[in-house]
Amino acid sequence: MPEEELVDIKFRLYDGSDMGPFRYSSAATVDVLKQRVVSDWPKGKTVTPKAANEVKLINSGKILENNKTVGQCKVPFADVAGGVIIMHVVVQPSPAKTKPEKKIDDSPKKIVCACSIL
């Protein structure tokens, strides 16, 4: 039985700090990576993901899809022996939670004249 390839991945956060490197099987899915990012998110950051669906992982300028495996996401030039793949992490809070509700002002409007007579 062939041995599974292990890949070292480092996650670069929005402020330039890094998480990792962590070692994953090339058969691990992007969703597994996102869950790890959420569970190991550093304390004290101004932006914090609450769920894996709020995290986008970017590798070589491409947003990675949840159902893809690490092996499918690797680019050929990242195949350096002993190299660490750096994935950028973008946090996008769910749209339903980010939009504040508009307050409807039901009070009658005062009509004020702003005319100037010279």
DSSP file (Angstrom, degrees, kcal/mol; ACC not computed):
  #  RESIDUE AA STRUCTURE BP1 BP2  ACC     N-H-->O    O-->H-N    N-H-->O    O-->H-N    TCO  KAPPA ALPHA  PHI   PSI    X-CA   Y-CA   Z-CA
    1    1 A M              0   0    0      0, 0.0     2,-0.1     0, 0.0     0, 0.0   0.000 360.0 360.0 360.0 131.0    0.0    0.0    0.0
    2    2 A P        -     0   0    0      0, 0.0     2,-0.3     0, 0.0     0, 0.0  -0.368 360.0-114.0 -70.1 145.0    1.5    3.4   -1.0
    3    3 A E        -     0   0    0      1,-0.1     2,-0.2    -2,-0.1     0, 0.0  -0.587  31.7-114.8 -78.1 135.1    2.4    5.7    1.8
    4    4 A E        -     0   0    0     -2,-0.3     2,-0.3     1,-0.1    -1,-0.1  -0.463  29.3-117.3 -71.8 139.6    0.4    9.0    2.0
    5    5 A E        -     0   0    0     -2,-0.2    21,-2.2     1,-0.0     2,-0.4  -0.579  24.3-144.5 -77.3 135.7    2.3   12.1    1.3
    6    6 A L  E     -A   25   0A   0     -2,-0.3     2,-0.4    19,-0.2    19,-0.2  -0.836  12.6-160.9-102.7 141.6    2.4   14.6    4.2
    7    7 A V  E     -A   24   0A   0     17,-3.4    17,-2.9    -2,-0.4     2,-0.5  -0.970  12.4-139.1-125.6 133.8    2.3   18.3    3.5
    8    8 A D  E     -Ab  23  84A   0     75,-0.5    77,-2.8    -2,-0.4     2,-0.4  -0.818  25.7-174.0 -91.7 127.7    3.4   21.2    5.9
    9    9 A I  E     -Ab  22  85A   0     13,-3.0    13,-2.9    -2,-0.5     2,-0.4  -0.981  12.1-166.5-127.8 134.2    1.0   24.1    5.7
   10   10 A K  E     - b   0  86A   0     75,-3.1    77,-2.8    -2,-0.4     2,-0.6  -0.950  15.8-141.7-115.4 138.2    1.4   27.5    7.4
   11   11 A F  E     -Ab  19  87A   0      8,-2.8     8,-2.5    -2,-0.4     2,-0.6  -0.895   8.2-153.3-104.8 121.9   -1.6   29.9    7.5
   12   12 A R  E     -Ab  18  88A   0     75,-2.8    77,-2.7    -2,-0.6     6,-0.2  -0.848  16.5-148.2 -97.0 120.3   -0.9   33.6    7.0
   13   13 A L    >   -     0   0    0      4,-3.1     3,-2.0    -2,-0.6    77,-0.1  -0.274  29.7 -95.1 -85.6 171.6   -3.5   35.8    8.8
   14   14 A Y  T 3  S+     0   0    0      1,-0.3    -1,-0.1     2,-0.1    76,-0.0   0.733 122.9  51.8 -59.5 -26.6   -4.8   39.2    7.8
   15   15 A D  T 3  S-     0   0    0      2,-0.1    -1,-0.3     1,-0.0     3,-0.1   0.359 121.4-101.8 -96.1   6.7   -2.3   41.0   10.0
   16   16 A G  S <  S+     0   0    0     -3,-2.0    -2,-0.1     1,-0.3     2,-0.1   0.320  81.9 127.0  93.3  -8.4    0.7   39.2    8.6
   17   17 A S        -     0   0    0     -5,-0.1    -4,-3.1     1,-0.0    -1,-0.3  -0.402  50.4-132.9 -78.7 162.1    1.1   36.8   11.6
   18   18 A D  E     -A   12   0A   0     -6,-0.2     2,-0.4    -3,-0.1    -6,-0.2  -0.848  10.8-154.5-119.4 151.7    1.3   33.1   10.9
   19   19 A M  E     -A   11   0A   0     -8,-2.5    -8,-2.8    -2,-0.3     3,-0.2  -0.991  53.2 -46.0-116.7 130.4   -0.3   29.9   12.4
   20   20 A G  E     -     0   0A   0     -2,-0.4   -10,-0.2     1,-0.3     2,-0.1  -0.647  29.2-120.4 107.9-165.0    1.6   26.7   12.0
   21   21 A P  E     -     0   0A   0      0, 0.0     2,-0.3     0, 0.0    -1,-0.3   0.314  50.6-179.5 -79.2 149.9    3.2   25.0   10.3
   22   22 A F  E     -A    9   0A   0    -13,-2.9   -13,-3.0    -3,-0.2     2,-0.5  -0.891  23.9-127.2-116.5 149.7    0.9   22.1   10.6
   23   23 A R  E     +A    8   0A   0     -2,-0.3     2,-0.3   -15,-0.2   -15,-0.2  -0.865  32.4 174.7-103.1 127.9    1.3   18.7    8.9
   24   24 A Y  E     -A    7   0A   0    -17,-2.9   -17,-3.4    -2,-0.5     2,-0.2  -0.908  34.0-109.4-128.2 155.2   -1.6   17.3    6.9
   25   25 A S  E >   -A    6   0A   0     -2,-0.3     3,-1.7   -19,-0.2    45,-0.3  -0.549  31.1-121.3 -74.4 148.7   -2.1   14.3    4.7
   26   26 A S  T 3  S+     0   0    0    -21,-2.2    45,-2.8     1,-0.3    46,-0.3   0.631 113.8  61.8 -68.5 -10.3   -2.5   15.2    1.0
   27   27 A A  T 3  S+     0   0    0    -22,-0.2    -1,-0.3    43,-0.2     2,-0.1   0.499  78.1 112.2 -90.5  -5.7   -5.9   13.5    1.2
   28   28 A A    <   -     0   0    0     -3,-1.7    42,-2.5    41,-0.1    43,-0.2  -0.419  67.5-125.1 -67.9 142.1   -7.2   16.0    3.8
   29   29 A T  B  >  -E   69   0B   0     40,-0.2     4,-1.4     1,-0.1     3,-0.4  -0.444  15.9-114.9 -87.2 162.6   -9.9   18.3    2.5
   30   30 A V  H  > S+     0   0    0     38,-2.2     4,-2.4    36,-0.5     5,-0.2   0.839 116.8  62.0 -61.9 -34.0   -9.9   22.1    2.5
   31   31 A D  H  > S+     0   0    0     35,-1.6     4,-2.2    37,-0.3    -1,-0.2   0.881 100.7  52.3 -61.4 -37.7  -12.8   22.0    4.9
   32   32 A V  H  > S+     0   0    0     -3,-0.4     4,-1.8    34,-0.2    -1,-0.2   0.905 109.2  50.3 -62.7 -41.8  -10.6   20.2    7.5
   33   33 A L  H  X S+     0   0    0     -4,-1.4     4,-2.2     1,-0.2    -2,-0.2   0.918 109.6  50.4 -62.0 -43.8   -8.0   23.0    7.1
   34   34 A K  H  X S+     0   0    0     -4,-2.4     4,-2.4     1,-0.2    -2,-0.2   0.902 108.4  51.9 -63.0 -41.3  -10.6   25.6    7.7
   35   35 A Q  H  X S+     0   0    0     -4,-2.2     4,-2.4     1,-0.2    -1,-0.2   0.879 109.3  50.7 -63.1 -36.6  -11.9   23.9   10.8
   36   36 A R  H  X S+     0   0    0     -4,-1.8     4,-2.3     2,-0.2    -2,-0.2   0.903 108.7  51.8 -66.1 -41.1   -8.3   23.8   12.2
   37   37 A V  H  < S+     0   0    0     -4,-2.2     4,-0.3     1,-0.2    -2,-0.2   0.927 112.3  45.8 -61.0 -45.1   -7.9   27.5   11.5
   38   38 A V  H >< S+     0   0    0     -4,-2.4     3,-0.9     1,-0.2    -2,-0.2   0.920 114.9  46.5 -65.4 -43.9  -11.1   28.3   13.4
   39   39 A S  H 3< S+     0   0    0     -4,-2.4    -1,-0.2     1,-0.2    -2,-0.2   0.832 119.8  38.9 -70.3 -31.1  -10.3   26.1   16.3
   40   40 A D  T 3< S+     0   0    0     -4,-2.3    -1,-0.2    -5,-0.2    -2,-0.2   0.215  80.7 143.3-102.7  14.7   -6.7   27.3   16.7
   41   41 A W    <   -     0   0    0     -3,-0.9    -3,-0.1    -4,-0.3     7,-0.0  -0.319  58.3-107.5 -58.5 131.3   -7.4   31.0   15.9
   42   42 A P    >   -     0   0    0      0, 0.0     3,-0.8     0, 0.0    -1,-0.1  -0.300  32.6-115.3 -63.1 141.2   -5.2   33.2   18.1
   43   43 A K  T 3  S+     0   0    0      1,-0.2    -3,-0.0    -3,-0.1     5,-0.0  -0.426  93.4  35.0 -72.4 149.4   -6.8   35.1   21.0
   44   44 A G  T 3  S+     0   0    0      1,-0.3    -1,-0.2    -2,-0.1     2,-0.2   0.478  77.2 138.7  88.8   2.8   -7.0   38.8   21.0
   45   45 A K    <   -     0   0    0     -3,-0.8    -1,-0.3     1,-0.1     3,-0.0  -0.538  55.8-133.1 -78.8 148.4   -7.4   39.4   17.2
   46   46 A T  S    S+     0   0    0     -2,-0.2     2,-0.5     1,-0.1    -1,-0.1   0.833  95.9  47.2 -71.8 -31.1   -9.8   42.0   16.1
   47   47 A V  S    S+     0   0    0      2,-0.0    -1,-0.1    -3,-0.0   -33,-0.1  -0.955  71.2 177.0-112.9 125.6  -11.5   39.8   13.6
   48   48 A T        -     0   0    0     -2,-0.5     2,-0.2    -4,-0.0   -10,-0.1  -0.988  24.8-133.1-131.8 124.5  -12.4   36.3   14.7
   49   49 A P        -     0   0    0      0, 0.0    -8,-0.1     0, 0.0     3,-0.1  -0.529  11.3-166.1 -73.6 141.8  -14.2   33.6   12.6
   50   50 A K  S    S+     0   0    0      1,-0.2     2,-0.3    -2,-0.2     3,-0.0   0.654  72.0  17.0 -99.2 -20.5  -17.0   31.9   14.4
   51   51 A A  S >  S-     0   0    0      1,-0.1     3,-1.6   -13,-0.0    -1,-0.2  -0.965  78.8-108.5-148.4 162.1  -17.4   29.0   11.9
   52   52 A A  G >  S+     0   0    0     -2,-0.3     3,-1.5     1,-0.3    -1,-0.1   0.776 113.0  65.9 -64.5 -27.0  -15.4   27.4    9.0
   53   53 A N  G 3  S+     0   0    0      1,-0.3    -1,-0.3     3,-0.0   -18,-0.0   0.612  94.2  60.5 -73.4  -8.9  -17.8   28.8    6.4
   54   54 A E  G <  S+     0   0    0     -3,-1.6    38,-3.5    37,-0.1     2,-0.4   0.483  92.9  83.9 -89.8  -4.4  -16.6   32.3    7.4
   55   55 A V  E <   -C   91   0A   0     -3,-1.5     2,-0.4    36,-0.2    36,-0.2  -0.846  57.1-168.4-106.2 133.7  -13.0   31.4    6.4
   56   56 A K  E     -C   90   0A   0     34,-2.9    34,-2.7    -2,-0.4     2,-0.5  -0.978   9.8-153.5-115.9 132.8  -11.6   31.6    2.8
   57   57 A L  E     -C   89   0A   0     -2,-0.4     7,-2.9     7,-0.4     2,-0.5  -0.911   8.8-164.0-106.8 133.4   -8.2   29.9    2.1
   58   58 A I  E     +CD  88  63A   0     30,-2.5    30,-2.7    -2,-0.5     2,-0.4  -0.968  10.3 176.5-121.4 128.6   -6.1   31.3   -0.7
   59   59 A N  E >  S- D   0  62A   0      3,-2.3     3,-1.4    -2,-0.5    28,-0.1  -0.988  74.3 -12.0-132.8 123.3   -3.2   29.5   -2.3
   60   60 A S  T 3  S-     0   0    0     -2,-0.4    -1,-0.1    26,-0.3     3,-0.1   0.858 129.7 -53.2  55.7  39.2   -1.3   30.8   -5.3
   61   61 A G  T 3  S+     0   0    0      1,-0.2     2,-0.4     0, 0.0    -1,-0.3   0.536 115.0 112.7  80.0   6.9   -4.0   33.4   -5.9
   62   62 A K  E <   -D   59   0A   0     -3,-1.4    -3,-2.3     0, 0.0     2,-0.5  -0.938  66.9-128.6-117.8 135.1   -6.9   30.9   -6.0
   63   63 A I  E     -D   58   0A   0     -2,-0.4     2,-0.3    -5,-0.2    -5,-0.2  -0.677  33.9-128.9 -76.8 126.8   -9.7   30.6   -3.4
   64   64 A L        -     0   0    0     -7,-2.9    -7,-0.4    -2,-0.5     2,-0.2  -0.572  13.6-129.0 -84.7 139.3   -9.8   26.9   -2.4
   65   65 A E    >   -     0   0    0     -2,-0.3     3,-1.4     1,-0.1   -35,-0.4  -0.618  16.9-123.4 -87.4 145.4  -13.0   25.0   -2.5
   66   66 A N  T 3  S+     0   0    0      1,-0.3   -35,-1.6    -2,-0.2   -36,-0.5   0.818 107.7  52.1 -57.8 -35.8  -14.1   23.0    0.5
   67   67 A N  T 3  S+     0   0    0    -37,-0.2    -1,-0.3   -38,-0.1     2,-0.1   0.542  88.8  98.6 -85.1  -5.1  -14.4   19.6   -1.3
   68   68 A K  S <  S-     0   0    0     -3,-1.4   -38,-2.2     1,-0.1   -37,-0.3  -0.471  70.1-128.3 -78.6 152.6  -10.9   19.8   -2.8
   69   69 A T  B  >  -E   29   0B   0    -40,-0.2     4,-1.3    -2,-0.1     3,-0.3  -0.568  21.9-111.4 -95.5 165.1   -8.0   17.9   -1.1
   70   70 A V  H  > S+     0   0    0    -42,-2.5     4,-1.2   -45,-0.3     3,-0.3   0.889 119.5  56.5 -60.6 -39.3   -4.7   19.3   -0.2
   71   71 A G  H  4 S+     0   0    0    -45,-2.8    -1,-0.2     1,-0.2     3,-0.2   0.854 106.9  48.6 -61.8 -35.6   -3.1   17.2   -2.9
   72   72 A Q  H  4 S+     0   0    0    -46,-0.3    -1,-0.2    -3,-0.3    -2,-0.2   0.747 111.0  51.3 -75.2 -24.0   -5.4   18.7   -5.5
   73   73 A C  H  < S+     0   0    0     -4,-1.3    -2,-0.2    -3,-0.3    -1,-0.2   0.639  84.0 106.9 -89.0 -16.2   -4.6   22.3   -4.4
   74   74 A K     <  -     0   0    0     -4,-1.2    -5,-0.0    -3,-0.2     5,-0.0  -0.365  61.7-142.7 -66.8 141.7   -0.8   22.0   -4.4
   75   75 A V    >   -     0   0    0      1,-0.1     3,-2.0    -2,-0.1     4,-0.2  -0.779  22.7-113.2-101.4 151.7    0.9   23.8   -7.2
   76   76 A P  G >  S+     0   0    0      0, 0.0     3,-1.7     0, 0.0    -1,-0.1   0.842 113.8  55.3 -55.7 -38.7    4.0   22.3   -8.9
   77   77 A F  G 3  S+     0   0    0      1,-0.3     3,-0.3     2,-0.1    -3,-0.0   0.603  97.3  65.6 -74.7  -6.5    6.4   24.9   -7.7
   78   78 A A  G <  S+     0   0    0     -3,-2.0    -1,-0.3     1,-0.2     5,-0.1   0.398  75.2  94.9 -88.2   2.8    5.4   24.2   -4.1
   79   79 A D    <   +     0   0    0     -3,-1.7     2,-0.3    -4,-0.2    -1,-0.2   0.013  49.9 139.3 -84.4  30.2    6.8   20.7   -4.4
   80   80 A V    >   -     0   0    0     -3,-0.3     3,-2.4     1,-0.1     2,-0.1  -0.590  64.6-104.8 -75.2 132.4   10.2   21.7   -2.9
   81   81 A A  T 3  S+     0   0    0     -2,-0.3     3,-0.1     1,-0.3    -1,-0.1  -0.371 105.1   5.7 -59.6 127.2   11.4   19.0   -0.6
   82   82 A G  T 3  S+     0   0    0      1,-0.2    -1,-0.3    -2,-0.1     2,-0.1   0.534  99.8 142.8  77.2   5.5   11.0   20.1    3.0
   83   83 A G    <   -     0   0    0     -3,-2.4   -75,-0.5    -5,-0.1     2,-0.5  -0.399  46.0-134.1 -79.4 156.4    9.1   23.2    1.8
   84   84 A V  E     -b    8   0A   0     -3,-0.1     2,-0.4    -2,-0.1   -75,-0.2  -0.939  12.9-135.9-111.8 130.4    6.1   24.7    3.7
   85   85 A I  E     -b    9   0A   0    -77,-2.8   -75,-3.1    -2,-0.5     2,-0.6  -0.726  17.0-149.8 -83.8 130.2    3.0   25.8    1.7
   86   86 A I  E     -b   10   0A   0     -2,-0.4     2,-0.4   -77,-0.2   -26,-0.3  -0.905  12.7-171.2-104.5 123.2    1.7   29.2    2.9
   87   87 A M  E     -b   11   0A   0    -77,-2.8   -75,-2.8    -2,-0.6     2,-0.3  -0.943  18.8-132.0-112.9 134.0   -2.0   29.7    2.6
   88   88 A H  E     -bC  12  58A   0    -30,-2.7   -30,-2.5    -2,-0.4     2,-0.5  -0.647  17.1-144.0 -85.5 140.8   -3.6   33.1    3.1
   89   89 A V  E     - C   0  57A   0    -77,-2.7     2,-0.4    -2,-0.3   -32,-0.2  -0.912  15.6-175.2-110.3 126.0   -6.6   33.3    5.4
   90   90 A V  E     - C   0  56A   0    -34,-2.7   -34,-2.9    -2,-0.5     2,-0.6  -0.982  13.1-150.1-119.6 130.7   -9.4   35.7    4.7
   91   91 A V  E     + C   0  55A   0     -2,-0.4   -36,-0.2   -36,-0.2   -37,-0.1  -0.892  16.7 176.5-103.5 122.9  -12.3   36.0    7.2
   92   92 A Q        -     0   0    0    -38,-3.5    -2,-0.0    -2,-0.6     0, 0.0  -0.903  23.7-141.1-124.7 100.5  -15.7   37.0    5.8
   93   93 A P        -     0   0    0      0, 0.0     5,-0.1     0, 0.0    -2,-0.0  -0.214  40.0 -81.3 -58.6 151.8  -18.4   37.0    8.4
   94   94 A S    >>  -     0   0    0      1,-0.1     4,-1.3     3,-0.1     3,-1.0  -0.254  36.5-129.0 -55.4 136.9  -21.8   35.7    7.3
   95   95 A P  H 3> S+     0   0    0      0, 0.0     4,-1.3     0, 0.0    -1,-0.1   0.821 105.3  60.5 -60.7 -32.1  -23.7   38.3    5.4
   96   96 A A  H 34 S+     0   0    0      1,-0.2    -2,-0.1     2,-0.2     0, 0.0   0.829 110.0  41.6 -65.4 -30.3  -26.8   37.8    7.5
   97   97 A K  H <4 S+     0   0    0     -3,-1.0    -1,-0.2     1,-0.1    -3,-0.1   0.717 109.9  56.2 -89.8 -21.4  -24.9   38.9   10.6
   98   98 A T  H  < S+     0   0    0     -4,-1.3    -2,-0.2    -5,-0.1    -1,-0.1   0.760  86.5  82.6 -86.8 -24.0  -22.9   41.8    9.2
   99   99 A K  S  < S-     0   0    0     -4,-1.3     2,-0.1     1,-0.0     3,-0.1  -0.706  75.4-139.8 -85.3 116.6  -25.8   43.9    7.9
  100  100 A P        -     0   0    0      0, 0.0     2,-0.2     0, 0.0    -2,-0.1  -0.450  27.9-102.4 -71.5 147.6  -27.3   46.0   10.7
  101  101 A E        -     0   0    0     -2,-0.1     2,-0.4     1,-0.1     0, 0.0  -0.464  35.2-118.0 -70.0 138.9  -31.0   46.3   10.6
  102  102 A K        -     0   0    0     -2,-0.2     2,-0.5    -3,-0.1    -1,-0.1  -0.620  23.4-133.4 -78.3 132.8  -32.3   49.6    9.2
  103  103 A K        -     0   0    0     -2,-0.4     2,-0.6    -3,-0.0    -1,-0.0  -0.744  14.0-143.6 -87.7 129.6  -34.3   51.6   11.7
  104  104 A I        -     0   0    0     -2,-0.5     2,-0.9     2,-0.0    -1,-0.0  -0.835   7.5-144.3 -96.9 123.6  -37.5   53.0   10.3
  105  105 A D        +     0   0    0     -2,-0.6    -2,-0.0     1,-0.2    -1,-0.0  -0.776  22.9 173.9 -90.7 107.3  -38.3   56.4   11.6
  106  106 A D        +     0   0    0     -2,-0.9    -1,-0.2     2,-0.1     3,-0.1   0.477  41.7 113.6 -91.6  -3.4  -42.1   56.5   12.0
  107  107 A S  S    S-     0   0    0      1,-0.1    -2,-0.0     0, 0.0     2,-0.0  -0.394  80.0 -97.5 -69.7 146.0  -42.2   59.9   13.7
  108  108 A P        -     0   0    0      0, 0.0     2,-0.3     0, 0.0    -1,-0.1  -0.360  40.3-117.8 -64.5 141.8  -43.8   62.7   11.6
  109  109 A K        -     0   0    0     -3,-0.1     2,-0.5    -2,-0.0    -3,-0.0  -0.593  19.3-131.4 -82.0 138.9  -41.2   64.9    9.8
  110  110 A K        -     0   0    0     -2,-0.3     2,-0.7     2,-0.0    -1,-0.0  -0.773  16.0-138.3 -89.0 131.3  -41.0   68.6   10.7
  111  111 A I        -     0   0    0     -2,-0.5     2,-0.5     2,-0.0    -1,-0.0  -0.813  26.1-178.2 -92.4 120.5  -41.0   70.8    7.7
  112  112 A V        -     0   0    0     -2,-0.7     2,-0.4     2,-0.0    -2,-0.0  -0.970  20.5-138.0-122.6 131.7  -38.5   73.6    8.1
  113  113 A C        -     0   0    0     -2,-0.5    -2,-0.0     1,-0.1     0, 0.0  -0.750  14.4-174.2 -89.6 133.3  -37.9   76.3    5.7
  114  114 A A        +     0   0    0     -2,-0.4     2,-0.2     2,-0.1    -1,-0.1  -0.088  36.4 137.6-115.0  32.1  -34.3   77.2    5.0
  115  115 A C        -     0   0    0      2,-0.0     2,-0.5     1,-0.0    -2,-0.1  -0.506  39.6-153.3 -80.9 148.2  -35.0   80.2    2.8
  116  116 A S        -     0   0    0     -2,-0.2     2,-0.6     2,-0.0    -2,-0.1  -0.985   2.5-158.2-121.1 125.8  -33.0   83.4    3.2
  117  117 A I              0   0    0     -2,-0.5    -2,-0.0     1,-0.1     0, 0.0  -0.909 360.0 360.0-105.9 124.0  -34.5   86.7    2.2
  118  118 A L              0   0    0     -2,-0.6    -1,-0.1     0, 0.0    -2,-0.0   0.416 360.0 360.0-102.8 360.0  -32.0   89.4    1.4
